[in-house]
Amino acid sequence: MNLRKYIAIDPGKRFGRPILIGTRITVSDVLNWLANGMTKEQIIEDYPELTEEMINAVLFYAATRQNHLGFAS
């Protein structure tokens, strides 16, 4: 998946946290919504500027970061 198509880091937006391109919605915003039980459909209903592909990119980004950082117990 080409994450650069969906996710960018801009120091001038949301304190440089990864955001979905064309929005001010951060990767962590979407992950928190999913973790709190929202479905992709509910997120898109509340934030119609998002697509299922964008949400999938967030999940892929998180999985990729997890693999690079490892797991501390």
C-alpha positions, 0 to 999 in steps of 0.5 A, a space after each residue: 500500500 502506498 501510504 504517501 497517497 493517504 498519510 502525511 506529516 506536516 509540522 504546521 498541522 496537528 503538531 506534526 502528527 501523521 494526518 490523513 491528506 486533505 483533512 486535519 484528522 490524525 492517524 491516532 484519531 482514527 485508531 482511537 475511534 476504532 478502538 472505542 468500537 466505531 465501525 469504518 462505516 460509522 466513522 465515514 458517516 461522521 466524517 464523510 471526507 474519509 474513505 474506507 481506503 483511508 481508514 485501511 491506510 491508517 491500519 496499515 500504517 499502525 501495523 507497519 509502525 508496530 513491526 518497526 518499533 517492536 513490543 515492549 512488555 
